[in-house]
Amino acid sequence: MRITAAVTQDSISGIARRMAVLGPAVGRALGEAVIRSSEPYVPYRTGRLASSVTLDVGEDGAGEVRWTAPYAQECYVASRPFSKKVHPLATARWFEAAKAADGPLWIAAAQEAVGRGAGSNENGGIGKDGTTLWKF
């Protein structure tokens, strides 16, 4: 995908304003896609690990998805097999497994959020050709 932006000196403040609006929405959309994709890969015995997931998105759109159960790190790096009874795809390093399976869907979720954030504004968003993020 190619992204183009024509920027003039007068438009710099417009970029900042637009990123202030779109950044968190894009970060949230991406984080939610990561959580949805990762769920089937998260080891599941009692449900505590799977339900401990959190999403924090900053004002700049940067986000973090965390599994906060006390034993999350131990499970993430484990070399042992996990029960497949509830989550048949359960594995250590579940983020990497989800990314390998659904990475392109994560990108699509972020792109869709950019398009929604631009709304009907003819000057912004991803165009029908899939190549334009902003025009000024």
C-alpha positions in Angstrom: 0.0 0.0 0.0 1.3 3.5 -0.8 0.3 6.5 1.3 0.6 9.9 -0.1 0.2 13.3 1.5 0.6 16.7 -0.1 1.6 19.1 2.6 1.8 22.8 2.5 3.2 25.1 5.2 -0.4 26.1 6.1 -1.5 22.5 6.5 0.9 21.5 9.3 -1.5 22.5 12.0 -4.3 20.6 10.1 -2.2 17.4 10.3 -1.7 17.8 14.0 -5.4 18.4 14.6 -6.4 15.4 12.4 -3.9 13.1 14.1 -5.2 14.2 17.5 -8.6 12.9 16.4 -7.6 9.9 14.3 -4.7 8.6 16.3 -6.6 7.3 19.3 -9.3 5.8 17.1 -6.8 4.0 14.9 -4.9 2.8 18.0 -8.1 1.5 19.6 -9.2 -0.2 16.4 -5.9 -1.9 16.0 -5.7 -3.0 19.6 -9.2 -4.4 19.5 -8.3 -6.4 16.4 -5.2 -7.8 18.1 -7.3 -8.8 21.1 -10.0 -10.5 19.0 -7.3 -12.4 17.0 -5.3 -13.4 20.0 -8.1 -14.8 22.1 -8.3 -18.3 20.5 -4.5 -18.7 21.0 -4.5 -17.6 24.7 -4.1 -20.7 27.0 -7.4 -21.3 28.9 -7.9 -23.3 32.0 -9.9 -21.1 34.4 -10.4 -18.1 32.0 -8.4 -15.8 34.3 -5.5 -15.3 31.8 -7.8 -14.7 28.8 -10.0 -12.2 30.7 -7.0 -10.3 32.1 -6.4 -8.6 28.7 -6.3 -4.8 28.7 -5.9 -2.1 26.0 -4.3 1.2 26.7 -4.2 3.8 23.9 -2.5 7.1 24.3 -3.5 10.5 22.9 -1.0 9.9 20.1 -2.6 6.6 19.1 0.2 4.4 20.4 -1.3 1.5 22.2 -0.4 -1.5 24.3 -2.3 -4.8 24.7 -1.4 -6.6 27.9 -2.4 -9.8 29.6 -2.1 -8.9 33.3 -2.7 -12.2 35.1 0.2 -12.9 37.5 1.3 -15.9 35.5 0.9 -14.4 32.0 4.6 -14.1 31.3 5.2 -17.6 32.5 2.6 -18.9 30.1 3.8 -16.7 27.2 7.3 -18.1 27.3 6.4 -21.7 28.3 7.8 -24.6 26.4 5.0 -27.0 27.5 1.8 -27.8 25.7 -1.5 -26.2 26.8 -4.9 -27.7 27.1 -6.9 -27.4 23.9 -10.3 -28.2 25.5 -11.6 -24.6 25.5 -9.2 -22.9 23.1 -8.1 -25.5 20.5 -5.4 -23.2 19.2 -3.9 -22.4 22.6 -0.2 -21.8 22.5 2.7 -19.9 24.1 3.6 -16.7 22.3 -0.1 -16.2 21.4 0.5 -12.7 20.0 2.9 -14.0 17.4 0.5 -16.8 16.4 -2.4 -14.3 16.0 -0.2 -11.9 14.1 0.9 -14.7 11.7 -2.7 -15.7 11.1 -4.4 -12.3 11.1 -1.8 -9.5 10.6 -3.3 -8.3 7.3 -6.7 -8.0 9.1 -5.1 -5.8 11.7 -3.8 -3.5 9.0 -7.3 -3.4 7.5 -8.9 -2.5 10.8 -6.5 0.4 11.2 -7.2 1.6 7.6 -10.9 1.3 8.2 -10.6 3.4 11.3 -8.8 6.1 9.4 -11.6 6.1 6.8 -14.3 6.3 9.5 -12.4 9.1 11.2 -12.3 11.1 8.0 -16.0 10.6 7.6 -17.4 12.3 4.6 -14.6 14.8 4.4 -13.5 14.8 0.8 -10.0 16.0 1.9 -9.1 13.0 4.1 -9.3 9.3 4.7 -8.2 6.4 2.5 -9.6 6.9 -0.9 -11.4 4.3 -3.0 -8.0 3.6 -4.7 -6.6 2.6 -1.3 -3.6 4.9 -1.6 -4.4 8.3 -0.1 -4.4 9.1 3.6 -4.8 12.9 3.5 -5.0 15.6 1.0 -4.5 19.2 1.9 
